[in-house]
């Protein structure tokens, strides 16, 4: 079974050709540069950029793979959640290829694909807690199997990736802010600033980062953007975020241990899982708890078409094919 997959939920345009045996024949991720001018994703510009590049990288992915469109058995694309314009462009383009090839089209959930991405390179011991950290979502899930996924908690305002970018913009760093903050934090003092940890002591598994972002903004207004200041505030921000993530994850695990259910593994997915500082904090804490920490392969961490293809391959395709599926910016996991 050979799958052609497209991902266009936000500002990455990605295509992939993969088979059921995990062979990736070609995988291209194109990151749109235009948003750097504005310090964040502009939906209309994202849509136009997808239109400009999607056909080009599709042609290239077939050239690199040595495959022809007629070799593809199933066409799949992200149909939500995400930005409506980019979702429409990617799904309509892929549906057109499916119709033209007289092959099935499978709509794919972007979030579900992130959650299942570690199953590509790991044997997951269930039950599993999944920490989803992306530009648009910050959520905790319980996985009892690939098919049984339950949302436990989510952000009530800003997502973590978005918060990194907004803090980066406050510190006059390049977009995207996450990697820049991580670099600056290396030379900073993580306890230089005592930042708030919203919802940390609440008896739930939800997140809130808006107040943290506001606190950073107030500190920035009172200081000059010297190298030392940027390094110290970056380090303090990263330390605060790690504390929130760790405490919420511990709370999620304890919730099930109290019900005599042992959590066997923790997976960390999404673009923010690239952050080595956050990853190390989680690994260091759980290494003696008999809870395995799992990450996707590098090219499946940020938004990408390989995870879309892999999710498609794992579907019960007798029930998943739907050329008339309408994209949904708020699509949930069923």
C-alpha angles and dihedrals in degrees: 000000000000118000129198111200135187129196120192106143096129132345103329118088108202137169130182141180114206136160131217091262091064094256108151107203094181135349124182127184116187114192114204111237098192094083092065088078091062102035092238144038116296105202097211092050090046090055093050092047091052089052091051098049109027098081091044096053092041089058089047095049091055091048092050094045096047088228130127127220088249089061092063115102099185133021118207137177141175109268098176170051101024143070111335097226097050091043091053093049096050097042096044092049092050093044088054091055090048093050092045091051094042089235131130124272119215120198112219133204111231095209094047088052092055091048093051095042094096090058088071093069104017140059100229119214108214141253089058131180113215122202108201113199117175140139092267104026139045110180144147120221136186114221117196090168138339088277101041109067123160127189111229103173143350142183115282092205131357122020118235096247090050090049091053089052094048093048089048089054091050088054091049092245126150121270127286091049100196099076091040093053090048091053095047092046092062090077096037137095109248093203096047091104128033103221126188122259105208118208091001094127096038118112095243140075097242126120134219124188103162094089091048091053090049091051090053089049092054092050092048091053090058097049142055115248096246120160091251093049093049091047094049096045091045090052093046092048092049091047091051093049091049091051091052093048094046095048094047091048091049089050091051092051093046091050090064097037087058087060091052091255114132116215107218103187145016122211124196115201141169133056095303089060084078088072104106094197093056091043092052093049090055095043093048093051098046100038092093095039096075089243115129116224113217132191132182120249112278097260091052097054102081123041108305143153095234091073089048091053092046092050089049091052090053094052127105089245094194087072102029105062112107123151089180095055109133118223114248121200088202099041113159133201112264 
